[in-house]
Amino acid sequence: MAVAAVHRPGLDPHGYIVREGSLARVPHAFRPVVAAARERLATLGSRLSGAYLYGSVPRGTARVGRSDLDLLVALHGEPTAGDRDAVRALEERLDRGSARSTVRARCCTAASGC
């Protein structure tokens, strides 16, 4: 007897996370801050495992003056105090440089999850 699949928001029928957005969907007003984030993430060098933009900006539903930029920064190894400081500084620089949105960045380890 087959078991009926349970639908869980954000997951495909196999339980994998469904990609909700893409860089192609980023509204034009938010593209400069996304580009600046990509450039500034390079300062983390080989510690950077990946950076994930999520929420309304990559879904293409962000609204100027209301939406924030959500960014998850995944590192190789446990984040150090220096890593956290670097991500906080990145968040502050991007936030000051963007009249379009508030920037929120989180720092975590790629190995153990966030």
C-alpha positions in Angstrom: 0.0 0.0 0.0 1.5 3.4 -1.1 1.8 6.1 1.5 0.4 9.5 0.4 3.0 12.2 0.2 2.7 14.9 2.8 3.0 18.4 1.4 5.3 20.7 3.3 5.7 24.3 2.2 9.1 25.0 0.8 9.9 21.3 0.1 9.4 19.2 -3.0 7.7 15.8 -2.9 11.1 14.2 -2.1 11.7 16.5 0.9 14.3 18.7 -0.8 14.2 22.5 -0.4 12.5 24.2 -3.3 14.4 27.1 -4.7 12.1 30.1 -4.3 14.0 32.7 -6.2 16.9 33.6 -8.4 19.2 36.5 -9.2 17.3 37.0 -12.4 14.2 37.9 -10.4 15.9 40.5 -8.2 14.0 43.8 -8.8 16.2 46.5 -10.5 16.1 48.8 -7.5 17.8 46.1 -5.4 20.4 44.9 -7.9 23.1 47.5 -6.7 23.0 46.3 -3.1 23.1 42.6 -4.2 26.1 43.3 -6.4 27.8 45.1 -3.6 27.2 42.2 -1.3 28.7 39.8 -3.8 31.8 42.0 -4.1 32.3 42.4 -0.3 31.8 38.7 0.4 35.1 38.2 -1.4 36.9 39.6 1.7 36.1 36.3 3.5 38.4 34.5 1.0 38.7 30.8 1.3 36.6 30.8 4.5 33.5 31.4 2.4 31.6 28.2 1.6 28.6 30.0 0.1 26.2 32.9 0.5 22.5 32.6 0.1 20.1 35.4 -0.7 16.6 34.5 0.4 13.2 36.2 1.0 11.4 38.7 -1.1 14.4 40.1 -3.0 15.3 36.9 -4.9 11.6 36.1 -5.3 11.1 39.4 -7.1 8.4 40.6 -4.7 10.6 43.1 -2.7 9.2 46.6 -2.2 11.5 49.7 -1.9 11.4 51.1 1.6 9.7 48.1 3.1 11.7 45.0 2.2 15.0 44.0 3.6 17.9 42.0 2.1 18.2 38.6 3.8 21.7 37.1 3.3 23.0 33.9 4.9 26.8 33.5 4.9 28.0 29.9 5.2 31.7 29.4 6.2 34.1 26.5 6.1 34.6 25.7 9.8 33.0 27.3 12.9 32.7 31.1 12.6 35.3 32.9 14.6 34.8 36.3 16.4 36.7 37.8 13.4 34.3 36.1 10.9 31.3 37.5 12.9 32.8 40.9 13.0 33.5 40.8 9.2 29.9 39.8 8.5 28.5 42.5 10.9 30.7 45.1 9.1 29.5 43.9 5.7 25.9 44.2 6.9 26.5 47.7 8.2 28.4 48.9 5.1 25.7 47.6 2.8 22.9 49.0 5.0 24.5 52.5 5.0 25.1 52.3 1.3 21.5 51.3 0.4 18.6 53.7 0.5 16.5 50.9 -0.9 16.5 48.4 2.0 17.7 47.2 5.3 20.4 44.5 5.1 20.3 41.5 7.5 23.2 39.0 7.3 23.8 35.8 9.3 27.0 33.9 9.7 27.1 30.2 10.1 29.2 27.1 9.4 28.5 25.1 6.3 29.4 21.8 8.1 27.0 22.0 11.0 24.2 24.1 9.6 22.9 27.4 10.6 
